[in-house]
Amino acid sequence: MDFNLTEEQLQIREEIRKVCREFSDSYWREVDRKREYPDAFVRKLTELGWLAAPIPEQYGGSGLGITESSIILEEINRSGGNATACHAQMYTMGTLLKHGSDEQKQRYLPKIARGELRLQAFAVTEPNAGSETTRIQTAAARKGDRYIVHGQKIFISRVLQSDLMLLLARTTPYDELKDKSRGLSVFIVDLREAQGRMEVKPLDIMINHHTNTLFFDGLEIPAENLIGEEGMGFRYIIDGWNAERILVAAEAIGDGRWFVEKASRYATERVVFGRPIGSNQGIQFPIAQAYARIEAADLVRFQAAAKFDRKQSCGAEANMAKLLASEAAWEAANACLTTHGGYGFAAEYDVERKFRETRLLTVAPVSNNLVLAYLAQHVLGMPKSY
């Protein structure tokens, strides 16, 4: 098995580093302080075509795989940035790519590739359903050539920064279903036309994530914006979960490497009692342990990505990659903060910002407890635990 990246993959890594060098730590610090969207950074990535990486060449994209897409997001976080501002476009469009009609692909993908449209929002989670997606209540009722939507979503990110949004809504009442995984459908919502029928309420949370509560009051969606078959939406979004897990794992690995490099450098340079603090095992061992776990998680990430790109089953690997990478990054974050001591809480060192950002990856887009439940039931064959 060859663990080396190809020349093309190494070039992608270097090109992303070049872009990120244009956006210094002070840029990200200021964006975080003002709770702004990193629009200049996202525009730059879009102009250079990096956010169109998974779009086939026939639609104006690069036609790259999930492996290359994961390298892009990893390098953003490793460089001190925050890839969550733009990662959704890479995994959200998978639903459109795999299940959308030819007409839908022709209508949207070239404009997304050119940066004329942003697809950064995916409305799934609801207050009364949480991770139990098959229990969502937001309903889309067919009336003639349109669907009328009523309901509520929560923790839906980047709605105000997007032109398009994918929406998962109920098209058949839950009680009428024999197969409870059916009855949900996916729609493309043109947010530019949704004013007046959809209310967006930003949430004030511990990180600069631009997430919202959505209220639908008679939102009209053209029937032609239904993706695939009515009632098959849950199956469609499951198809995208593996890509999502792999990309989030890559972001966590990028974070983890940032923390390890930051902590190692500070531990080597910071002198107390006449010697570098990194000469103490109490400082260096946690950093070394975090490094080892990040590198191990990275191997699982690339295994999952390789299987995904070969169109092989990779549910176990994708979930393990997300679990291991997010936990390793969080361990590295704690080691880095401890190494910096009080300075770790000072905004100018960027540790506290990255500390907050990487913590999200252990609970979103799926809780690590649910990943463990998946592995126990579907890989190890144990009884369902929830």
Order of alpha helices (4+ residues) and beta strands (2+ residues): alpha-alpha-alpha-alpha-alpha-alpha-beta-beta-beta-beta-beta-beta-beta-beta-alpha-beta-beta-alpha-alpha-alpha-alpha
